[in-house]
């Protein structure tokens, strides 16, 4: 699943620091910003060659155990405040042989294709039931019920959203004079089994200087999760402790298609492991370690020492026979910049920055029977994924691949 929310670039951070009274050192730039998102997918998220979703689940049902599969995913973005030396903008990310991605992957500007964007808006139907917190029973005030028809008419429940989980800003075409990324139309085959990102990396383009950095962090270990339905109909989710994980968050979606009739729309049930009513988009993607630490203190994210969570019985009952779940392990990040920060009060003229973010996540189905394999997920052997289509669920949260 691709990222929907990212965090601010080093340029924004240094600009804020420069504006603080008493901060003597000033900075300029960066002229280029590079971001590299590194994900390890396991369970149903890695099934069917990384396709995930129900298609991947069916593929797995006829082809293997989810405990034997993981898949890797890289998302690369380069933004610059400079025009290309010779249009169009383009570049390459050069890897060492152990990455198993060839000499390089092409970075190109995205193309907007006609006829691929919807022109008509259909008012949503049904209701969304929000639950939160680990425990056998749902806490007070649950569920919060959102009627899609009322939301479409502008009637949003009060205090539904908060600013505790920050909006993370990524390098994009909209905030760059020149922009290129990968995967793209010229190539998108993700790394396969045995791939390693350790060592030197070089990004060369016609929109700025070469970017060079060395990674000491590799793909995170895959999550191996299992579920067990209790006599009271609550569900215990257990998982392995992932090295370098900074925290965990879990969510489930259920109840879809329970309306009965052809034109009837049932409730959608959404639960998160947060101890408070938090449904921020950043919880489903990458978050920097400092933000994760703050969210752990607020009991929004589970600490790295926690390896189980109980889904309340009310969630299972309202969701019907099957729950689609996701467990996200936030990971470390590596930051690079050039030239090095000068000592004293000298102006720091930043040429480029590079940020590499890591996470591991797994998808599981609670209550599904695919040859007895619907209640577990995990992996150790990478499966080769294909480029995935991003899907959105209620309020913009990512759902499994379509």
C-alpha positions in Angstrom: 0.0 0.0 0.0 1.4 3.2 -0.9 1.8 6.1 1.4 -1.0 8.6 1.8 0.6 10.9 4.3 4.3 11.8 4.8 6.3 14.1 7.1 7.9 17.5 6.3 11.3 17.7 4.6 14.5 18.7 6.3 14.2 22.0 4.4 11.0 22.8 6.3 12.5 21.9 9.6 15.6 23.9 9.1 13.5 26.8 7.9 11.5 26.7 11.1 14.7 26.6 13.2 16.1 29.6 11.4 13.0 31.5 12.3 13.1 30.9 16.0 14.4 33.9 18.0 17.9 33.3 19.2 18.7 30.8 16.6 21.9 32.1 15.0 22.7 29.8 12.2 20.7 30.2 8.9 20.2 27.7 6.1 19.2 27.7 2.5 17.8 24.9 0.3 17.8 22.0 -0.1 17.8 22.2 -3.9 16.9 18.5 -4.2 14.9 16.3 -1.8 15.0 12.5 -2.2 12.7 10.0 -0.4 13.0 6.3 -0.4 10.2 4.3 1.3 11.2 0.7 2.2 8.4 -1.8 3.2 8.4 -5.5 4.1 4.9 -7.0 3.4 3.8 -10.4 4.9 0.7 -12.5 5.2 -2.0 -11.8 2.8 -0.3 -8.5 1.8 2.4 -10.6 0.2 0.2 -13.2 -1.4 -0.2 -13.6 -5.1 3.2 -12.0 -5.9 2.5 -9.1 -3.6 -1.0 -8.4 -5.0 -2.6 -8.8 -1.6 -6.4 -8.5 -1.0 -8.9 -11.2 -1.7 -7.2 -12.1 -5.0 -4.0 -12.8 -3.1 -5.9 -14.8 -0.5 -7.4 -17.0 -3.1 -4.0 -17.4 -4.8 -2.6 -18.5 -1.4 -5.4 -20.9 -0.8 -4.3 -22.9 -3.8 -0.6 -22.2 -3.6 0.9 -22.2 -0.1 1.1 -21.1 3.5 1.1 -17.4 4.4 3.8 -18.1 7.0 6.3 -18.8 4.1 5.8 -15.5 2.2 7.1 -12.0 2.5 7.5 -9.4 -0.3 9.5 -6.2 -0.5 8.4 -2.8 -1.8 10.3 0.3 -2.7 8.8 3.7 -3.4 11.3 6.4 -4.8 10.6 10.1 -5.2 13.0 13.0 -6.2 11.9 16.6 -6.2 14.0 19.6 -7.2 13.6 23.4 -7.4 15.6 23.4 -10.6 14.5 22.8 -14.2 16.0 19.9 -16.1 19.2 20.6 -18.1 17.6 18.9 -21.1 13.8 18.2 -20.7 12.0 16.0 -19.8 13.2 15.5 -16.2 14.7 12.0 -15.6 17.1 10.2 -13.4 18.4 6.8 -12.2 18.9 5.2 -8.8 22.0 3.1 -8.9 22.1 0.0 -6.7 24.8 -2.5 -5.6 24.4 -6.0 -7.1 22.9 -7.4 -3.9 19.8 -5.3 -4.4 18.9 -7.5 -7.3 17.3 -4.6 -9.2 19.9 -4.4 -12.0 22.4 -1.6 -12.4 19.7 1.0 -11.8 16.0 1.8 -11.9 14.6 4.7 -14.0 13.2 7.8 -12.4 10.8 9.6 -14.7 8.0 12.2 -14.4 4.5 10.8 -13.9 2.1 11.1 -16.8 -1.6 12.0 -16.5 -3.6 9.7 -18.8 -6.9 10.9 -20.1 -10.0 9.0 -19.1 -8.5 7.7 -15.9 -10.0 10.2 -13.5 -13.7 10.1 -12.3 -15.9 13.0 -13.3 -19.0 12.1 -11.4 -19.5 12.0 -7.7 -21.7 9.4 -6.1 -23.0 10.1 -2.6 -21.9 7.4 -0.2 -24.5 5.1 1.4 -24.7 3.3 4.7 -23.0 3.9 8.0 -19.5 3.7 9.4 -19.2 2.4 13.0 -16.0 3.4 14.8 -14.4 1.3 17.6 -11.0 1.6 19.3 -8.8 0.2 22.0 -7.5 -3.3 22.9 -9.7 -5.3 25.2 -12.4 -7.9 25.4 -15.2 -5.3 25.5 -15.5 -1.9 23.8 -15.1 1.1 25.9 -17.6 3.8 26.8 -19.0 6.0 24.0 -18.5 3.3 21.3 -19.3 3.0 18.6 -19.3 6.4 17.1 -21.8 6.2 14.2 -21.2 8.1 11.0 -24.1 8.3 8.5 -22.5 8.7 5.0 -25.5 10.5 3.7 -25.3 13.1 6.5 -21.6 13.5 6.0 -22.2 14.1 2.3 -24.7 16.8 3.3 -22.1 18.5 5.5 -23.2 17.1 8.8 -19.9 15.8 10.3 -20.0 14.5 13.9 -18.2 16.9 16.3 -14.6 16.1 17.5 -14.3 13.3 15.0 -10.7 14.2 13.9 -7.8 15.5 16.0 -4.4 16.9 15.2 -2.5 14.5 17.5 -1.4 12.4 14.6 0.5 14.9 12.3 -0.1 15.2 8.6 3.1 14.0 6.9 4.1 15.9 3.8 6.0 13.9 1.1 8.1 15.0 -1.9 5.6 15.3 -4.7 4.9 16.8 -8.1 2.9 19.6 -6.5 5.7 20.9 -4.2 8.6 20.5 -6.7 9.6 22.4 -9.8 10.8 19.2 -11.3 9.7 15.7 -10.1 10.5 12.1 -10.9 9.6 8.8 -9.2 9.6 5.0 -9.4 7.8 2.7 -9.9 6.6 4.2 -13.2 5.6 3.3 -16.8 9.2 2.5 -17.7 9.7 0.0 -14.9 8.1 -1.2 -11.7 9.3 -4.7 -10.9 9.9 -4.8 -7.2 12.9 -6.5 -5.5 12.7 -10.2 -5.2 14.0 -12.9 -2.8 17.4 -12.2 -1.3 17.5 -8.5 -2.1 19.5 -6.3 0.2 19.8 -2.5 0.4 22.9 -2.4 2.5 25.8 -0.3 1.1 26.2 2.5 -1.3 23.5 4.2 -3.3 23.7 6.9 -6.0 20.9 8.9 -7.5 21.9 10.8 -10.7 19.5 13.1 -12.6 19.2 16.1 -14.9 17.5 18.1 -12.2 20.3 18.5 -9.8 23.6 17.2 -8.3 24.3 13.5 -7.8 23.0 12.2 -4.4 25.2 9.7 -2.6 24.5 7.9 0.6 25.3 4.5 2.4 22.6 2.5 4.1 23.4 0.5 7.3 19.7 -0.6 7.7 18.2 -3.3 5.5 14.6 -4.4 5.0 12.8 -5.0 8.3 11.9 -8.5 9.3 8.4 -9.7 8.3 5.6 -9.7 10.8 4.1 -13.1 11.7 0.6 -12.6 13.2 -2.0 -15.1 14.4 -5.6 -14.6 15.6 -7.8 -16.6 17.9 -11.5 -16.1 18.4 -12.4 -16.3 22.1 -15.6 -17.8 23.6 -16.9 -14.3 24.3 -16.3 -13.5 20.5 -13.5 -11.2 21.2 -10.4 -11.9 19.1 -6.8 -12.2 20.3 -4.1 -11.0 17.8 -0.6 -12.0 18.5 2.6 -11.2 16.6 6.4 -11.6 16.7 8.6 -8.8 18.1 10.2 -7.2 15.0 13.8 -6.0 15.5 14.2 -2.2 15.1 10.4 -1.7 15.3 9.6 1.6 17.0 5.9 0.8 17.6 2.8 -1.0 16.3 -0.7 -0.1 15.3 -3.5 -2.5 14.2 -6.8 -1.9 12.5 -9.7 -4.0 11.1 -12.5 -3.4 8.6 -15.6 -5.6 8.6 -19.3 -5.6 8.0 -19.0 -4.8 4.3 -21.8 -6.2 2.2 -24.0 -7.1 5.2 -26.9 -5.1 3.9 -28.9 -8.1 2.6 -30.7 -6.8 -0.5 -29.3 -5.8 -3.8 -29.8 -2.1 -3.1 -29.4 -2.3 0.6 -26.1 -1.1 2.2 -24.9 -2.5 5.5 -22.6 -0.9 8.1 -18.9 -0.7 7.7 -17.1 -1.4 11.0 -13.7 0.1 11.6 -11.6 -0.6 14.7 -8.1 0.6 15.6 -5.8 -0.5 18.5 -5.5 3.1 19.7 -6.6 3.7 23.3 -8.4 6.9 22.1 -10.5 7.8 19.2 -7.7 8.4 16.7 -8.1 7.5 13.0 -5.3 9.7 11.5 -4.0 8.7 8.1 -0.4 8.7 9.2 -1.1 5.7 11.4 -1.4 3.4 8.3 1.9 4.3 6.6 5.3 5.6 7.7 5.9 7.8 10.7 9.2 9.1 12.0 10.5 7.6 15.3 10.1 10.8 17.2 6.4 11.0 16.3 5.9 7.3 17.1 7.5 7.8 20.5 5.1 10.7 21.2 2.1 8.6 20.1 3.2 5.7 22.3 3.2 8.1 25.3 -0.4 9.1 24.4 -1.3 5.4 24.0 -2.2 5.8 20.3 0.5 3.5 19.1 1.5 0.3 20.9 5.1 0.1 22.2 7.7 -2.2 20.6 7.5 -4.4 23.7 3.8 -5.2 23.0 3.1 -8.3 21.0 -0.7 -8.9 21.4 -3.9 -7.0 21.3 -7.6 -8.0 21.9 -10.2 -6.9 19.4 -13.5 -6.3 21.4 -16.3 -8.7 21.0 -18.6 -5.9 19.8 -16.4 -5.4 16.8 -16.5 -9.0 15.8 -20.3 -9.2 16.3 -20.9 -6.0 14.2 -18.5 -7.1 11.5 -20.2 -10.4 10.7 -18.4 -13.5 9.6 -15.1 -12.0 8.5 -12.7 -9.2 9.5 -10.0 -7.8 7.3 -7.1 -6.7 9.5 -3.7 -5.0 9.2 -0.8 -4.7 11.6 1.8 -2.0 11.0 5.3 -2.0 12.5 6.9 1.4 12.3 10.6 1.3 11.8 13.7 3.5 11.8 14.7 6.1 9.3 18.0 7.3 7.9 18.7 11.0 7.0 21.5 12.3 4.8 22.4 15.8 3.6 25.1 17.5 1.6 27.3 19.5 2.3 27.8 18.7 6.0 26.5 21.3 8.4 29.2 23.9 9.0 30.4 24.8 12.5 29.5 28.0 14.2 27.2 30.6 12.7 28.1 30.0 9.0 25.2 29.8 6.7 24.3 26.2 5.8 23.6 26.1 2.0 22.1 22.7 1.6 22.4 21.1 -1.8 20.4 18.0 -1.3 18.8 15.8 1.4 17.9 12.1 1.3 15.5 10.3 3.6 15.0 6.5 3.9 12.0 5.2 5.9 11.3 1.6 6.9 8.3 -0.3 8.0 6.9 -3.8 8.1 3.2 -4.7 7.8 1.0 -7.7 7.5 -2.6 -8.3 6.4 -4.8 -11.1 7.9 -8.4 -12.3 7.6 -10.2 -13.1 10.8 -13.0 -15.7 10.3 -12.2 -16.6 6.7 -11.5 -20.2 5.9 -8.9 -20.7 3.1 -7.8 -24.2 3.8 -7.4 -23.4 7.5 -5.0 -20.6 6.8 -7.2 -17.5 7.3 -6.1 -16.8 10.9 -2.4 -16.3 10.5 0.1 -14.4 8.5 3.8 -13.9 8.5 6.9 -14.8 6.5 10.6 -15.4 6.0 11.0 -16.0 2.3 10.4 -13.0 0.0 7.8 -13.3 -2.8 8.3 -11.2 -5.9 5.6 -8.5 -5.9 4.0 -6.7 -8.8 3.2 -3.0 -9.0 0.1 -2.4 -6.9 -3.0 -0.3 -7.4 -3.8 1.8 -4.4 -7.3 1.5 -3.0 -9.0 3.8 -0.4 -11.5 2.9 2.2 -13.7 5.0 4.6 -12.2 8.5 5.3 -9.3 7.8 3.0 -7.6 4.9 4.8 -5.8 2.4 2.6 -7.5 -0.9 1.8 -6.0 -4.1 0.3 -4.9 -4.0 -3.3 -7.8 -4.0 -5.8 
